[in-house]
């Protein structure tokens, strides 16, 4: 059998050579520092990032699997959890832990409610959770992993928020959990959490708020005077919240929070095995080894920024978002979808193919995510976007005019593929296509 093209070298390369190769490999990565990327990276400022690097490397080799071996990490994690609980209007009965990111936090919530329901509702053999179809796909991953059926409900056609009445009508004897987003990824809207909380309490169900994207932004946006619907533990029916420190919390990658109103729910998150020859094994999350660097950097970010620092960053981001939204709405052919509450939003057109517009912006080195149902371009604003807002709006106006002046041209490349995928009625075929595409990306070249 032929060997792969890349194998372990017989002799190790020098430090200089390794680092040179790594530096060269970054040439094709998107250059987020210029502000032309509207997703994936959350950057407060260069000074803050340098501090995160130092904090991370100080605890680079430490493993949070054992709170006994590394009490420093235990301190950091419990204090990050405590600060998060306070931020989300929890009390001393609230509890939780850190995870590697929003997906793991959501997975842990689903696993927790499944096991909580086994104890509370032993007659339920096929548990279900009800969520708006705008909720993050991580819930589908959790449904697959933990065998909790996902029941997705179309959002309100007028405001794209969760349809409360439809969700309540979907509750049956197998329902264990309701889900809402604050905010959702596609359009930056906050679901009616207060109304969902009333339903959850009336039916004695769990209510998880996915604040992975908005959790470390919405509290500060509200303090700045913007209208933000209640979404946290101040809502009586909310039983858990997830929030990513590595997004608008400006921590290093690999840091999220999963928080619960009561310890009797949280206890079901733990995995325990007591009959192993290697000793008693207990883990609070999906992972065994838990990198200490991400936990330490999360603590450093929150301690360094504090309430004042987060408020200053939120103001800068919201001022920029307001300017962008107003600028986009001033282009006759474009409009913002729904009523975004914070710095995440999408826009589309009923005059032309918005993916074609995305193609033209790509050629100008702007990178906007494509979303679907309806087709739209997506933006997440960061502090470093403040400096390039005028340039972006100028390029956007020019690009929109270019699309209008060339009506016969259509989207091409990745955008065309995305448009084709969104239009195909056979979603199983779409899944197969996407899987094959991803496999091709990771094949050894």
TORDONU-793148 format. One record per residue (C-alpha): residue number from 0; x, y, z. Coordinates in steps of 0.5 Angstrom, whole numbers, plus 500, padded with zeros to 3 digits. Layout:
BEGIN
R   n  px  py  pz
R NUM   X   Y   Z
...
//
This chain:
BEGIN
R   n  px  py  pz
R   0 500 500 500
R   1 503 507 498
R   2 505 511 504
R   3 502 518 505
R   4 506 524 503
R   5 507 527 510
R   6 510 522 515
R   7 514 523 521
R   8 521 526 519
R   9 527 521 521
R  10 530 527 524
R  11 527 533 527
R  12 527 539 524
R  13 530 545 528
R  14 526 550 532
R  15 528 556 527
R  16 525 551 521
R  17 519 549 524
R  18 517 556 526
R  19 519 559 519
R  20 514 553 516
R  21 509 555 521
R  22 509 562 519
R  23 509 561 512
R  24 503 557 512
R  25 499 563 515
R  26 500 567 508
R  27 493 564 506
R  28 489 565 512
R  29 484 571 512
R  30 487 577 515
R  31 482 579 520
R  32 487 584 523
R  33 485 589 517
R  34 478 588 520
R  35 475 585 513
R  36 473 579 516
R  37 466 579 520
R  38 466 573 524
R  39 470 568 527
R  40 475 572 531
R  41 474 577 537
R  42 479 582 539
R  43 479 587 544
R  44 485 590 543
R  45 493 588 542
R  46 495 590 549
R  47 489 585 551
R  48 491 580 546
R  49 498 580 549
R  50 496 579 556
R  51 492 573 554
R  52 498 570 551
R  53 502 571 557
R  54 496 568 562
R  55 495 562 557
R  56 502 560 557
R  57 503 561 564
R  58 498 555 565
R  59 500 552 558
R  60 502 545 561
R  61 497 545 567
R  62 491 540 567
R  63 484 542 570
R  64 482 535 570
R  65 484 535 577
R  66 482 541 582
R  67 486 538 587
R  68 493 538 583
R  69 492 545 581
R  70 488 549 586
R  71 490 555 581
R  72 486 553 576
R  73 480 551 581
R  74 480 558 583
R  75 480 561 576
R  76 474 557 574
R  77 470 558 580
R  78 471 565 580
R  79 470 565 572
R  80 463 562 574
R  81 462 566 580
R  82 463 573 576
R  83 458 570 570
R  84 453 568 575
R  85 453 575 578
R  86 453 578 571
R  87 447 574 569
R  88 443 576 575
R  89 444 569 579
R  90 444 568 586
R  91 448 564 591
R  92 444 557 589
R  93 447 558 582
R  94 452 554 580
R  95 456 551 573
R  96 463 550 570
R  97 467 552 564
R  98 467 548 558
R  99 471 549 551
R 100 466 553 547
R 101 459 554 546
R 102 458 547 543
R 103 460 543 549
R 104 456 548 553
R 105 450 546 549
R 106 452 539 549
R 107 453 539 557
R 108 446 542 558
R 109 442 537 553
R 110 446 531 557
R 111 444 534 564
R 112 437 535 562
R 113 436 528 559
R 114 439 525 566
R 115 435 530 570
R 116 429 528 567
R 117 430 520 568
R 118 430 522 575
R 119 424 527 575
R 120 420 523 570
R 121 422 516 570
R 122 416 514 565
R 123 419 518 559
R 124 423 513 555
R 125 424 518 549
R 126 425 525 551
R 127 424 531 547
R 128 426 538 547
R 129 423 544 543
R 130 427 549 540
R 131 426 555 535
R 132 429 553 528
R 133 434 559 529
R 134 437 555 535
R 135 444 553 534
R 136 446 547 530
R 137 450 544 536
R 138 443 542 539
R 139 442 537 533
R 140 449 535 535
R 141 447 534 542
R 142 440 530 540
R 143 444 525 536
R 144 449 524 541
R 145 444 524 547
R 146 438 521 544
R 147 434 527 545
R 148 429 528 540
R 149 430 535 537
R 150 423 538 535
R 151 424 545 531
R 152 419 550 531
R 153 418 555 525
R 154 420 562 528
R 155 415 568 527
R 156 415 570 520
R 157 414 578 522
R 158 420 578 527
R 159 424 572 526
R 160 423 570 534
R 161 421 564 537
R 162 414 563 536
R 163 411 562 543
R 164 404 559 542
R 165 407 554 537
R 166 412 552 542
R 167 407 551 547
R 168 402 547 543
R 169 408 542 541
R 170 409 540 548
R 171 407 533 550
R 172 408 528 555
R 173 416 527 552
R 174 418 534 553
R 175 423 535 558
R 176 426 542 555
R 177 425 548 552
R 178 430 552 548
R 179 431 560 547
R 180 437 564 544
R 181 440 571 546
R 182 441 572 541
R 183 441 568 535
R 184 446 567 530
R 185 443 568 524
R 186 439 575 525
R 187 442 577 532
R 188 435 577 535
R 189 433 575 542
R 190 427 570 543
R 191 422 572 548
R 192 425 568 554
R 193 420 571 559
R 194 414 568 555
R 195 418 562 555
R 196 420 562 562
R 197 412 562 564
R 198 411 556 559
R 199 417 552 562
R 200 414 553 569
R 201 407 552 568
R 202 409 545 565
R 203 415 544 570
R 204 420 543 564
R 205 427 546 564
R 206 429 552 560
R 207 436 553 557
R 208 438 560 554
R 209 443 559 549
R 210 447 566 550
R 211 453 563 547
R 212 454 569 542
R 213 450 574 546
R 214 452 573 554
R 215 458 577 554
R 216 455 583 550
R 217 447 584 552
R 218 448 585 559
R 219 453 591 558
R 220 448 593 552
R 221 443 594 557
R 222 447 598 561
R 223 448 603 556
R 224 441 604 555
R 225 439 600 549
R 226 432 596 549
R 227 434 589 551
R 228 429 583 553
R 229 430 580 559
R 230 434 573 558
R 231 438 571 564
R 232 436 568 571
R 233 432 574 573
R 234 427 571 569
R 235 424 566 573
R 236 423 560 569
R 237 430 560 566
R 238 434 554 569
R 239 440 554 565
R 240 445 559 561
R 241 451 558 556
R 242 455 564 555
R 243 462 564 551
R 244 468 567 554
R 245 472 567 548
R 246 467 571 544
R 247 465 578 547
R 248 468 576 553
R 249 474 577 549
R 250 478 571 553
R 251 482 566 549
R 252 479 560 544
R 253 477 555 548
R 254 473 558 554
R 255 465 558 555
R 256 460 557 561
R 257 455 553 562
R 258 451 555 568
R 259 445 552 572
R 260 440 555 577
R 261 440 550 582
R 262 445 545 584
R 263 440 539 583
R 264 440 540 576
R 265 448 541 575
R 266 449 534 578
R 267 447 531 572
R 268 452 534 568
R 269 458 530 571
R 270 460 523 569
R 271 463 518 574
R 272 466 512 574
R 273 468 508 581
R 274 470 501 579
R 275 476 502 575
R 276 482 499 577
R 277 486 506 575
R 278 482 509 581
R 279 475 513 581
R 280 474 517 575
R 281 469 524 575
R 282 469 529 570
R 283 464 535 569
R 284 464 536 562
R 285 465 532 555
R 286 473 532 556
R 287 478 529 560
R 288 484 533 560
R 289 482 540 560
R 290 487 545 558
R 291 489 550 564
R 292 491 556 559
R 293 484 557 556
R 294 481 557 564
R 295 487 562 566
R 296 486 566 560
R 297 478 567 561
R 298 480 569 568
R 299 485 574 566
R 300 480 577 561
R 301 475 578 566
R 302 479 581 571
R 303 483 585 567
R 304 477 588 563
R 305 472 589 569
R 306 465 592 568
R 307 468 599 566
R 308 472 595 560
R 309 467 591 558
R 310 462 597 558
R 311 467 601 554
R 312 468 596 549
R 313 460 595 548
R 314 459 602 547
R 315 465 602 541
R 316 462 596 538
R 317 454 598 538
R 318 456 605 536
R 319 459 601 530
R 320 454 597 529
R 321 449 602 529
R 322 453 606 524
R 323 453 600 519
R 324 446 598 520
R 325 444 605 518
R 326 448 605 512
R 327 446 599 510
R 328 439 601 510
R 329 440 607 506
R 330 442 603 500
R 331 435 602 497
R 332 436 595 495
R 333 438 592 501
R 334 435 591 508
R 335 436 589 515
R 336 433 582 517
R 337 429 583 523
R 338 430 587 529
R 339 437 585 532
R 340 439 587 539
R 341 446 588 539
R 342 452 587 534
R 343 450 581 530
R 344 445 582 524
R 345 444 580 517
R 346 442 583 511
R 347 439 581 504
R 348 435 584 498
R 349 429 583 494
R 350 432 586 488
R 351 438 582 486
R 352 442 576 488
R 353 445 577 495
R 354 450 572 494
R 355 452 575 488
R 356 453 581 492
R 357 457 577 497
R 358 462 575 491
R 359 463 582 489
R 360 465 584 496
R 361 470 578 496
R 362 474 580 490
R 363 475 587 495
R 364 477 582 500
R 365 471 583 505
R 366 469 576 508
R 367 462 576 510
R 368 458 569 512
R 369 453 567 507
R 370 446 565 511
R 371 440 562 508
R 372 432 562 509
R 373 432 567 507
R 374 439 568 503
R 375 443 573 506
R 376 450 576 508
R 377 452 576 516
R 378 456 580 520
R 379 459 580 527
R 380 462 587 529
R 381 468 587 533
R 382 472 593 536
R 383 477 593 531
R 384 471 594 526
R 385 470 601 528
R 386 476 604 524
R 387 474 601 517
R 388 466 602 517
R 389 466 608 512
R 390 471 604 507
R 391 466 598 508
R 392 460 602 507
R 393 463 605 501
R 394 465 599 498
R 395 458 596 499
R 396 454 601 496
R 397 459 601 490
R 398 458 593 490
R 399 450 594 490
R 400 451 598 484
R 401 455 593 480
R 402 450 588 481
R 403 444 592 479
R 404 448 594 473
R 405 450 587 471
R 406 443 584 472
R 407 445 578 468
R 408 451 576 472
R 409 449 571 478
R 410 453 568 484
R 411 459 564 482
R 412 464 560 486
R 413 463 558 494
R 414 457 563 493
R 415 454 559 488
R 416 455 553 491
R 417 451 555 497
R 418 446 558 493
R 419 445 551 490
R 420 445 548 497
R 421 440 552 500
R 422 435 551 494
R 423 435 544 494
R 424 429 540 496
R 425 432 534 498
R 426 436 535 505
R 427 439 528 505
R 428 442 529 499
R 429 445 536 501
R 430 447 533 508
R 431 451 528 503
R 432 454 533 499
R 433 456 537 505
R 434 460 531 508
R 435 463 529 502
R 436 466 537 501
R 437 468 537 508
R 438 472 530 507
R 439 475 533 501
R 440 478 539 505
R 441 481 534 510
R 442 484 529 505
R 443 492 529 505
R 444 494 533 500
//
